[in-house]
Amino acid sequence: MNIIIADDHSVVRRGLKEILTEEFPSAQIDEAETADELIKQVLKVGYDLVLTDLTMPGRSGFESMEFIRKHYPRIPILVLSVHSEEQYAIRVLKAGASGYLNKDLAPEELIRAVQTVLAGRKYITQSTAEKLANSFDHSNKLPHEHLSHREFEVLKMIATGKTISEIAENLTLSSTTVSTFRSRILRKMNLTSNAGLVQYAIEHKLI
């Protein structure tokens, strides 16, 4: 069995590798530090499972996930993130992931999730299942749920106090592109300033 772990923190990769090796001692486990590295590796190796973070330098986890889904639809993808399940689980499932896990999970839960997706099923918690069912009612959607994946990332960064240039550097984009994202976000959410975005993010527990 071939597995790849994509995360920009070596400590996280090492910890995940140790947990997986204990359960699957014969597995070949590779590592990637960025979404671009993940895509390059997937193109070279026929993986049975991809474990990936969402927030990495350069391309986002969403972009790599969309690439893998398009070219290798049979590879299950488990997303592990520091972000809460409430914020991202629905987004990643709709983007084609097989499951979503928070990084503070117990090792046993990770193994359970891996076994579930390797068996061809989705790994979904009860709370995510309920939220997923409700998400199909577009009349109940909150303003931030209409944002694209990249717009949502930029929203969260603005809300945490990052400047346009800092966001551009983090996402490997131009400042002009980030400013365009900011304008779209304000328009879609019917807000007029960064202060309004911060207040919204706090009220809806996005940060």
MARBA-3410 file (N, C-alpha, C, O; in Angstrom, 1 decimal):
207
0.8,-1.2,0.0,0.0,0.0,0.0,0.9,1.2,0.0,1.8,1.3,0.8 ~ 0.6,2.2,-0.8,1.3,3.5,-1.0,0.5,4.6,-0.4,-0.7,4.8,-0.8 ~ 1.0,5.4,0.5,0.4,6.5,1.1,1.3,7.7,1.0,2.5,7.6,1.1 ~ 0.7,8.9,0.8,1.4,10.1,0.9,0.8,11.1,1.9,-0.4,11.3,1.9 ~ 1.7,11.7,2.6,1.3,12.7,3.6,1.8,14.1,3.2,3.0,14.3,3.0
0.8,15.1,3.0,1.2,16.4,2.6,0.9,17.4,3.7,-0.2,17.6,4.1 ~ 2.0,18.0,4.2,1.9,19.0,5.3,3.2,19.8,5.3,4.3,19.2,5.1 ~ 3.1,21.1,5.6,4.3,21.9,5.6,5.1,21.9,6.9,6.1,22.5,7.0 ~ 4.6,21.1,7.9,5.3,21.0,9.1,5.9,19.5,9.3,5.1,18.6,9.3 ~ 7.2,19.5,9.4,7.8,18.2,9.4,7.4,17.3,10.6,7.3,16.1,10.6
7.2,18.0,11.7,6.8,17.3,13.0,5.4,16.6,12.8,5.3,15.5,13.2 ~ 4.5,17.3,12.1,3.2,16.7,11.9,3.4,15.5,10.9,2.8,14.5,11.2 ~ 4.1,15.6,9.9,4.3,14.5,9.0,5.0,13.3,9.7,4.5,12.2,9.5 ~ 5.9,13.6,10.5,6.6,12.5,11.3,5.6,11.8,12.2,5.6,10.6,12.3 ~ 4.8,12.6,12.9,3.8,12.0,13.8,2.8,11.1,13.1,2.5,10.0,13.6
2.3,11.6,12.0,1.3,10.9,11.2,2.0,9.6,10.6,1.3,8.5,10.6 ~ 3.2,9.7,10.2,3.9,8.6,9.6,4.1,7.5,10.7,3.9,6.3,10.4 ~ 4.4,7.9,11.9,4.6,6.9,13.0,3.3,6.2,13.3,3.3,4.9,13.5 ~ 2.2,6.9,13.3,0.9,6.3,13.6,0.5,5.3,12.5,0.1,4.2,12.8 ~ 0.7,5.7,11.3,0.3,4.9,10.2,1.2,3.6,10.0,0.7,2.5,9.7
2.5,3.8,10.3,3.4,2.7,10.2,3.1,1.6,11.2,3.3,0.4,10.9 ~ 2.7,2.1,12.4,2.4,1.1,13.4,1.2,0.2,13.0,1.1,-1.0,13.3 ~ 0.2,0.8,12.4,-1.0,0.1,11.9,-0.8,-0.6,10.6,-1.3,-1.7,10.4 ~ 0.0,0.0,9.7,0.2,-0.6,8.4,1.7,-0.7,8.2,2.3,0.1,7.4 ~ 2.4,-1.7,8.8,3.8,-1.8,8.8,4.4,-2.0,7.4,5.6,-1.7,7.2
3.7,-2.6,6.5,4.2,-2.8,5.2,4.0,-1.7,4.2,4.3,-1.8,3.0 ~ 3.3,-0.6,4.6,3.0,0.5,3.7,4.2,1.3,3.4,5.1,1.5,4.2 ~ 4.2,1.8,2.1,5.2,2.7,1.7,4.6,4.1,1.9,3.6,4.5,1.3 ~ 5.2,4.9,2.8,4.7,6.2,3.1,5.6,7.3,2.7,6.7,7.4,3.2 ~ 5.2,8.2,1.7,5.9,9.3,1.2,5.4,10.6,1.9,4.4,10.6,2.5
6.2,11.6,1.7,5.9,12.9,2.3,6.0,14.0,1.2,6.8,13.9,0.3 ~ 5.2,15.1,1.4,5.3,16.3,0.6,5.1,17.5,1.5,4.3,17.5,2.4 ~ 5.8,18.5,1.2,5.8,19.7,2.0,4.8,20.8,1.5,4.4,21.7,2.2 ~ 4.5,20.7,0.2,3.6,21.7,-0.4,2.6,21.0,-1.3,2.8,19.8,-1.6 ~ 1.6,21.7,-1.7,0.6,21.2,-2.7,1.2,20.8,-4.0,0.9,19.8,-4.6
2.2,21.7,-4.5,2.9,21.4,-5.7,3.7,20.1,-5.6,3.7,19.3,-6.6 ~ 4.3,19.9,-4.5,5.1,18.6,-4.3,4.1,17.4,-4.3,4.4,16.3,-4.9 ~ 3.0,17.6,-3.7,2.0,16.5,-3.6,1.5,16.1,-5.0,1.5,15.0,-5.3 ~ 1.2,17.1,-5.8,0.8,16.9,-7.2,1.9,16.1,-8.0,1.6,15.2,-8.7 ~ 3.1,16.6,-7.9,4.2,15.9,-8.6,4.4,14.5,-8.2,4.6,13.6,-9.0
4.2,14.2,-6.9,4.4,12.9,-6.4,3.2,12.0,-6.9,3.4,10.8,-7.3 ~ 2.0,12.5,-6.8,0.8,11.8,-7.3,1.0,11.4,-8.8,0.5,10.3,-9.2 ~ 1.6,12.3,-9.5,1.7,12.0,-11.0,2.7,10.9,-11.2,2.7,10.2,-12.2 ~ 3.7,10.7,-10.2,4.7,9.7,-10.4,4.3,8.3,-9.8,4.7,7.3,-10.3 ~ 3.6,8.4,-8.7,3.3,7.2,-7.9,1.8,6.9,-7.9,1.0,7.8,-7.7
1.4,5.6,-8.0,0.0,5.3,-7.8,-0.4,5.1,-6.4,-0.2,4.0,-5.8 ~ -0.8,6.1,-5.7,-1.1,6.1,-4.3,-2.5,5.4,-4.0,-3.4,5.5,-4.8 ~ -2.6,4.8,-2.9,-3.8,4.2,-2.4,-4.5,5.2,-1.5,-5.7,5.0,-1.2 ~ -3.8,6.2,-1.0,-4.4,7.1,0.0,-3.6,8.4,0.0,-2.3,8.4,0.0 ~ -4.3,9.5,0.1,-3.6,10.8,0.2,-4.2,11.5,1.5,-5.4,11.6,1.7
-3.2,11.9,2.4,-3.5,12.6,3.6,-3.0,14.0,3.4,-1.7,14.1,3.2 ~ -3.8,15.0,3.4,-3.3,16.4,3.1,-3.8,17.5,4.0,-5.0,17.4,4.5 ~ -3.0,18.4,4.3,-3.4,19.6,5.0,-4.1,20.5,4.0,-4.0,20.3,2.8 ~ -4.8,21.6,4.5,-5.4,22.5,3.6,-4.5,23.7,3.3,-4.4,24.2,2.2 ~ -3.9,24.2,4.4,-3.1,25.5,4.3,-1.6,25.2,4.2,-1.0,24.8,5.2
-1.1,25.3,3.0,0.3,25.1,2.7,0.8,26.2,1.8,0.0,26.9,1.2 ~ 2.2,26.5,1.8,2.7,27.5,0.9,2.3,27.3,-0.5,2.3,26.1,-1.0 ~ 2.1,28.3,-1.3,1.8,28.2,-2.7,0.3,27.8,-2.9,-0.6,28.3,-2.3 ~ 0.1,26.8,-3.7,-1.3,26.3,-4.0,-1.9,25.8,-2.7,-1.2,25.3,-1.8 ~ -3.2,25.9,-2.6,-3.9,25.5,-1.4,-4.2,24.0,-1.5,-4.1,23.4,-2.6
-4.6,23.4,-0.4,-4.9,22.0,-0.4,-6.2,21.7,-1.3,-6.3,20.7,-1.8 ~ -7.0,22.8,-1.4,-8.2,22.6,-2.2,-7.8,22.5,-3.7,-8.4,21.7,-4.4 ~ -6.8,23.2,-4.1,-6.4,23.1,-5.5,-5.7,21.8,-5.8,-6.0,21.2,-6.9 ~ -4.9,21.3,-4.9,-4.3,19.9,-5.2,-5.4,18.9,-5.1,-5.3,17.9,-5.9 ~ -6.4,19.1,-4.2,-7.5,18.1,-4.2,-8.3,18.1,-5.5,-8.7,17.0,-5.9
-8.6,19.2,-6.0,-9.3,19.3,-7.3,-8.5,18.6,-8.4,-9.1,18.0,-9.3 ~ -7.2,18.8,-8.4,-6.4,18.2,-9.4,-6.5,16.6,-9.3,-6.7,15.9,-10.3 ~ -6.3,16.2,-8.1,-6.3,14.7,-7.9,-7.7,14.1,-8.2,-7.7,13.1,-8.8 ~ -8.7,14.8,-7.8,-10.1,14.3,-8.1,-10.3,14.2,-9.6,-11.0,13.3,-10.1 ~ -9.8,15.2,-10.4,-10.0,15.2,-11.8,-9.2,14.1,-12.5,-9.7,13.5,-13.4
-8.0,13.9,-12.1,-7.1,13.0,-12.8,-7.0,11.6,-12.2,-6.8,10.6,-12.9 ~ -7.3,11.5,-10.9,-7.2,10.2,-10.2,-8.4,10.1,-9.3,-8.3,10.1,-8.1 ~ -9.6,10.0,-9.8,-10.8,10.0,-9.0,-11.0,8.9,-8.0,-11.8,9.0,-7.1 ~ -10.2,7.8,-8.2,-10.4,6.6,-7.3,-9.5,6.7,-6.1,-9.7,6.0,-5.1 ~ -8.6,7.7,-6.0,-7.7,7.8,-4.8,-8.5,8.5,-3.7,-8.9,9.7,-3.9
-8.6,7.9,-2.6,-9.3,8.5,-1.5,-8.4,9.6,-0.9,-7.2,9.4,-0.7 ~ -9.0,10.7,-0.5,-8.3,11.9,0.1,-8.9,12.2,1.5,-10.0,12.4,1.6 ~ -8.0,12.1,2.5,-8.4,12.5,3.8,-7.7,13.8,4.1,-6.5,14.0,3.9 ~ -8.5,14.8,4.6,-8.0,16.1,4.9,-7.8,16.2,6.4,-8.7,16.0,7.2 ~ -6.6,16.7,6.8,-6.3,16.9,8.2,-6.0,18.4,8.4,-5.1,18.9,7.7
-6.6,19.1,9.3,-6.4,20.5,9.4,-6.5,21.0,10.8,-7.2,20.3,11.6 ~ -5.9,22.1,11.1,-6.1,22.7,12.4,-7.4,23.5,12.5,-7.9,23.8,13.6 ~ -8.0,23.7,11.4,-9.3,24.4,11.4,-10.4,23.5,11.9,-10.4,22.3,11.7 ~ -11.4,24.1,12.5,-12.5,23.4,13.1,-13.3,22.7,12.0,-13.4,23.1,10.9 ~ -13.9,21.6,12.4,-14.8,20.8,11.5,-15.9,21.7,11.0,-16.3,21.6,9.8
-16.4,22.5,11.9,-17.6,23.4,11.5,-17.2,24.3,10.3,-18.1,24.6,9.5 ~ -15.9,24.8,10.3,-15.5,25.7,9.3,-15.3,25.1,7.9,-15.7,25.6,6.9 ~ -14.7,23.9,7.9,-14.2,23.4,6.6,-14.8,22.0,6.2,-14.6,21.7,5.0 ~ -15.3,21.2,7.1,-15.7,19.9,6.7,-16.6,19.8,5.4,-16.4,19.0,4.5 ~ -17.6,20.6,5.4,-18.5,20.6,4.2,-17.8,21.0,3.0,-18.0,20.4,1.9
-17.0,22.0,3.1,-16.2,22.5,1.9,-15.4,21.4,1.3,-15.4,21.2,0.1 ~ -14.6,20.7,2.1,-13.7,19.7,1.6,-14.5,18.5,1.1,-14.1,17.9,0.1 ~ -15.6,18.1,1.7,-16.4,17.0,1.2,-17.0,17.3,-0.2,-17.0,16.5,-1.1 ~ -17.4,18.6,-0.3,-18.0,19.0,-1.6,-16.9,19.1,-2.7,-17.2,19.0,-3.9 ~ -15.7,19.3,-2.2,-14.6,19.4,-3.2,-14.0,18.1,-3.6,-13.2,18.0,-4.5
-14.6,17.0,-3.0,-14.2,15.7,-3.4,-13.4,14.9,-2.4,-13.0,13.8,-2.7 ~ -13.2,15.4,-1.2,-12.4,14.7,-0.2,-13.3,13.5,0.3,-14.5,13.5,0.3 ~ -12.6,12.5,0.9,-13.3,11.3,1.4,-13.6,11.5,2.9,-14.4,10.8,3.5 ~ -13.0,12.5,3.5,-13.2,12.7,4.9,-12.4,13.9,5.4,-11.5,14.4,4.8 ~ -12.8,14.4,6.6,-12.2,15.6,7.2,-11.9,15.3,8.7,-12.7,14.8,9.4
-10.6,15.6,9.1,-10.2,15.4,10.5,-9.5,16.6,11.0,-8.8,17.2,10.3 ~ -9.7,16.9,12.3,-9.0,17.9,12.9,-7.7,17.3,13.5,-7.7,16.2,13.9 ~ -6.6,18.1,13.4,-5.3,17.6,13.8,-5.1,17.2,15.3,-4.2,16.5,15.6 ~ -6.1,17.6,16.1,-6.0,17.2,17.5,-6.7,15.9,17.8,-7.0,15.6,19.0 ~ -7.0,15.2,16.8,-7.7,13.9,17.0,-6.8,12.9,17.6,-5.6,13.0,17.6
-7.5,11.8,18.2,-6.7,10.7,18.8,-6.2,9.8,17.6,-6.9,9.7,16.6 ~ -5.1,9.2,17.8,-4.5,8.3,16.8,-5.5,7.2,16.4,-5.6,6.8,15.2 ~ -6.3,6.7,17.3,-7.3,5.7,17.0,-8.3,6.2,16.0,-8.8,5.4,15.1 ~ -8.7,7.5,16.1,-9.6,8.0,15.2,-9.1,8.2,13.8,-9.8,8.0,12.8 ~ -7.8,8.5,13.7,-7.1,8.6,12.4,-7.1,7.2,11.7,-7.5,7.1,10.5
-6.8,6.2,12.4,-6.8,4.9,11.9,-8.2,4.5,11.4,-8.4,3.9,10.4 ~ -9.2,4.8,12.2,-10.6,4.5,11.9,-11.0,5.2,10.6,-11.6,4.6,9.7 ~ -10.6,6.4,10.5,-10.9,7.2,9.3,-10.2,6.6,8.0,-10.8,6.5,7.0 ~ -8.9,6.3,8.2,-8.2,5.7,7.1,-8.8,4.4,6.6,-9.0,4.1,5.4 ~ -9.1,3.5,7.6,-9.8,2.2,7.2,-11.1,2.4,6.5,-11.5,1.7,5.6
-11.8,3.5,7.0,-13.1,3.8,6.3,-13.0,4.2,4.9,-13.7,3.6,4.0 ~ -12.1,5.1,4.6,-12.0,5.6,3.2,-11.3,4.6,2.3,-11.6,4.5,1.1 ~ -10.4,3.7,2.9,-9.8,2.7,2.1,-10.8,1.6,1.7,-10.6,0.9,0.7 ~ -11.9,1.5,2.5,-12.9,0.6,2.2,-13.9,1.2,1.2,-14.9,0.6,0.8 ~ -13.6,2.4,0.7,-14.5,3.0,-0.3,-15.6,3.9,0.2,-16.5,4.2,-0.5
-15.6,4.1,1.5,-16.7,4.9,2.2,-16.2,6.3,2.6,-15.0,6.5,2.6 ~ -17.1,7.2,2.8,-16.8,8.5,3.3,-16.7,8.4,4.8,-17.4,7.7,5.5 ~ -15.7,9.2,5.4,-15.6,9.3,6.8,-16.3,10.7,7.2,-15.7,11.7,7.0 ~ -17.4,10.6,7.8,-18.2,11.7,8.2,-18.7,11.6,9.6,-19.3,10.6,9.9 ~ -18.5,12.6,10.4,-19.0,12.6,11.8,-20.5,12.9,11.7,-21.0,13.4,10.7
-21.2,12.7,12.8,-22.6,12.9,12.9,-22.9,14.4,12.7,-23.9,14.8,12.0 ~ -22.1,15.3,13.3,-22.4,16.7,13.2,-22.2,17.2,11.8,-22.9,18.0,11.3 ~ -21.2,16.6,11.1,-20.9,17.0,9.7,-22.0,16.5,8.8,-22.4,17.1,7.8 ~ -22.5,15.3,9.1,-23.6,14.7,8.3,-24.9,15.6,8.3,-25.5,15.8,7.3 ~ -25.1,16.1,9.5,-26.3,17.0,9.7,-26.1,18.3,9.0,-27.0,18.8,8.3
-24.9,18.8,9.1,-24.6,20.1,8.4,-24.6,19.9,6.9,-25.0,20.8,6.2 ~ -24.1,18.8,6.4,-24.1,18.5,5.0,-25.5,18.4,4.5,-25.8,19.0,3.4 ~ -26.4,17.8,5.2,-27.8,17.7,4.8,-28.4,19.1,4.7,-29.2,19.4,3.8 ~ -28.1,20.0,5.7,-28.7,21.3,5.7,-28.1,22.2,4.6,-28.7,23.2,4.2 ~ -26.9,21.9,4.2,-26.2,22.8,3.2,-26.9,22.8,1.8,-26.6,23.7,1.1
-27.7,21.8,1.6,-28.4,21.8,0.3,-29.6,22.7,0.2,-30.2,23.0,-0.8 ~ -29.9,23.3,1.4,-31.0,24.3,1.4,-30.3,25.7,1.2,-29.8,26.3,2.2 ~ -30.2,26.2,0.0,-29.5,27.4,-0.3,-30.1,28.6,0.4,-29.4,29.6,0.6 ~ -31.3,28.6,0.8,-32.0,29.7,1.4,-31.4,29.9,2.8,-31.5,31.0,3.4 ~ -30.8,28.9,3.4,-30.2,29.0,4.7,-28.7,29.3,4.7,-28.1,29.4,5.8
-28.1,29.5,3.5,-26.7,29.7,3.5,-26.3,31.1,4.0,-26.9,32.1,3.8 ~ -25.2,31.1,4.8,-24.6,32.3,5.3,-23.8,33.0,4.2,-23.3,32.3,3.3 ~ -23.5,34.3,4.3,-22.8,35.0,3.3,-21.4,34.3,3.0,-21.1,34.2,1.8 ~ -20.7,33.9,4.0,-19.3,33.3,3.7,-19.4,32.0,3.0,-18.4,31.5,2.5 ~ -20.6,31.3,3.1,-20.7,30.0,2.4,-20.8,30.1,0.9,-20.8,29.1,0.2
-21.0,31.4,0.4,-21.1,31.6,-1.0,-19.7,31.9,-1.6,-19.6,32.1,-2.8 ~ -18.7,32.0,-0.8,-17.3,32.3,-1.2,-16.7,31.1,-1.8,-17.0,30.0,-1.4 ~ -15.8,31.4,-2.8,-15.0,30.3,-3.3,-14.0,29.8,-2.2,-13.8,30.5,-1.2 ~ -13.3,28.7,-2.5,-12.3,28.2,-1.5,-11.2,29.3,-1.3,-10.8,29.5,-0.1 ~ -10.7,29.8,-2.3,-9.6,30.8,-2.2,-10.1,32.1,-1.5,-9.4,32.7,-0.7
-11.3,32.5,-1.9,-11.9,33.7,-1.2,-12.0,33.5,0.3,-11.8,34.4,1.1 ~ -12.5,32.3,0.6,-12.6,32.0,2.0,-11.3,32.0,2.8,-11.2,32.5,3.9 ~ -10.2,31.5,2.1,-8.9,31.6,2.7,-8.5,33.0,3.0,-7.9,33.4,4.0 ~ -8.7,33.8,2.0,-8.3,35.3,2.0,-9.1,36.0,3.1,-8.6,36.8,3.9 ~ -10.4,35.7,3.2,-11.2,36.2,4.3,-10.7,35.9,5.6,-10.5,36.8,6.5
-10.3,34.7,5.9,-9.8,34.3,7.2,-8.5,35.0,7.5,-8.2,35.4,8.6 ~ -7.6,35.1,6.5,-6.3,35.8,6.7,-6.5,37.3,7.0,-5.9,37.9,7.9 ~ -7.5,37.9,6.3,-7.8,39.4,6.6,-8.3,39.5,8.0,-7.9,40.4,8.7 ~ -9.1,38.6,8.4,-9.8,38.6,9.7,-8.8,38.4,10.8,-9.0,38.9,11.9 ~ -7.7,37.8,10.5,-6.6,37.6,11.6,-5.6,38.7,11.6,-4.6,38.6,12.3
-5.8,39.7,10.7,-5.0,40.9,10.8,-3.8,40.9,9.8,-3.0,41.8,9.8 ~ -3.8,40.0,8.8,-2.7,40.0,7.8,-2.9,41.1,6.8,-4.1,41.3,6.4 ~ -1.9,41.7,6.4,-2.0,42.7,5.3,-2.1,42.0,3.9,-1.8,40.8,3.8 ~ -2.4,42.9,2.9,-2.5,42.4,1.6,-1.2,41.7,1.1,-1.2,40.7,0.5 ~ -0.1,42.4,1.4,1.2,41.9,1.0,1.6,40.6,1.7,2.2,39.7,1.2
1.2,40.5,3.0,1.5,39.3,3.8,0.7,38.1,3.2,1.2,37.0,3.1 ~ -0.6,38.4,2.9,-1.4,37.3,2.3,-0.9,36.9,0.9,-0.8,35.7,0.6 ~ -0.4,37.9,0.1,0.1,37.6,-1.2,1.4,36.7,-1.1,1.5,35.8,-1.8 ~ 2.2,37.0,-0.1,3.4,36.2,0.1,3.1,34.8,0.5,3.7,33.8,0.1 ~ 2.1,34.7,1.5,1.8,33.4,2.0,1.2,32.5,0.9,1.4,31.3,0.9
0.3,33.1,0.1,-0.4,32.3,-1.0,0.4,32.3,-2.3,-0.1,31.7,-3.3 ~ 1.5,32.9,-2.4,2.3,33.0,-3.6,1.4,33.6,-4.7,1.3,33.1,-5.8 ~ 0.8,34.7,-4.4,0.0,35.5,-5.4,0.5,36.9,-5.4,1.3,37.3,-4.6 ~ 0.1,37.7,-6.4,0.4,39.1,-6.4,-0.5,39.9,-5.5,-1.6,39.4,-5.2 ~ 0.0,41.0,-5.1,-0.9,41.9,-4.2,-2.1,42.3,-4.9,-3.2,42.5,-4.3
-2.0,42.5,-6.2,-3.2,42.9,-7.0,-4.2,41.9,-7.0,-5.4,42.1,-6.9 ~ -3.8,40.6,-7.2,-4.7,39.5,-7.1,-5.4,39.4,-5.8,-6.6,39.2,-5.7 ~ -4.7,39.5,-4.7,-5.3,39.5,-3.4,-6.3,40.6,-3.2,-7.3,40.4,-2.6 ~ -5.9,41.8,-3.7,-6.8,42.9,-3.6,-8.1,42.7,-4.3,-9.2,43.1,-3.9 ~ -8.0,42.0,-5.5,-9.2,41.6,-6.2,-10.1,40.6,-5.5,-11.3,40.8,-5.4
-9.4,39.7,-4.8,-10.2,38.7,-4.0,-10.9,39.5,-2.9,-12.1,39.2,-2.6 ~ -10.2,40.4,-2.2,-10.8,41.2,-1.1,-12.0,41.9,-1.6,-13.0,42.0,-0.9 ~ -12.0,42.5,-2.8,-13.1,43.3,-3.4,-14.3,42.4,-3.6,-15.4,42.7,-3.3 ~ -14.0,41.2,-4.1,-15.1,40.2,-4.4,-15.7,39.8,-3.1,-16.9,39.6,-3.0 ~ -14.9,39.5,-2.1,-15.4,39.1,-0.8,-16.3,40.1,-0.2,-17.4,39.8,0.3
-15.9,41.4,-0.2,-16.7,42.5,0.4,-18.0,42.6,-0.4,-19.1,42.8,0.2 ~ -18.0,42.4,-1.7,-19.2,42.5,-2.5,-20.1,41.4,-2.2,-21.3,41.6,-2.0 ~ -19.6,40.2,-2.2,-20.5,39.0,-2.0,-21.1,39.0,-0.6,-22.2,38.5,-0.4 ~ -20.4,39.5,0.4,-20.8,39.5,1.7,-21.5,40.8,2.1,-22.0,41.0,3.3 ~ -21.6,41.7,1.2,-22.3,43.0,1.4,-21.7,43.8,2.6,-22.4,44.3,3.4
-20.4,43.8,2.6,-19.6,44.5,3.6,-18.8,45.6,2.9,-18.6,45.6,1.7 ~ -18.3,46.5,3.7,-17.6,47.7,3.1,-16.1,47.8,3.6,-15.4,48.7,3.0 ~ -15.7,47.1,4.6,-14.4,47.3,5.2,-13.8,46.1,5.8,-14.5,45.1,6.0 ~ -12.5,46.1,6.1,-11.8,45.0,6.8,-12.4,44.9,8.2,-12.5,43.7,8.7 ~ -12.8,46.0,8.8,-13.3,45.9,10.1,-14.6,45.1,10.1,-14.9,44.4,11.1
-15.4,45.3,9.1,-16.7,44.5,9.0,-16.4,43.1,8.8,-17.1,42.2,9.3 ~ -15.3,42.7,8.0,-15.0,41.3,7.8,-14.5,40.7,9.1,-14.9,39.6,9.4 ~ -13.7,41.4,9.9,-13.2,40.9,11.2,-14.4,40.7,12.1,-14.5,39.6,12.8 ~ -15.3,41.6,12.2,-16.5,41.5,13.1,-17.3,40.3,12.7,-17.8,39.5,13.5 ~ -17.5,40.1,11.4,-18.3,39.0,10.9,-17.6,37.7,11.2,-18.3,36.7,11.7
-16.3,37.6,11.0,-15.5,36.4,11.3,-15.6,36.0,12.7,-15.7,34.8,13.1 ~ -15.5,37.0,13.6,-15.6,36.7,15.1,-17.0,36.2,15.4,-17.2,35.2,16.1 ~ -18.1,36.9,14.9,-19.4,36.5,15.2,-19.8,35.1,14.8,-20.5,34.4,15.4 ~ -19.2,34.7,13.6,-19.5,33.4,13.1,-18.4,32.3,13.4,-18.3,31.3,12.8 ~ -17.5,32.7,14.3,-16.4,31.8,14.8,-15.6,31.2,13.7,-15.2,30.0,13.6
-15.2,32.1,12.7,-14.3,31.7,11.6,-12.8,31.8,12.0,-12.0,31.3,11.3 ~ -12.6,32.5,13.1,-11.2,32.7,13.6,-11.2,32.4,15.1,-10.1,32.5,15.7
END
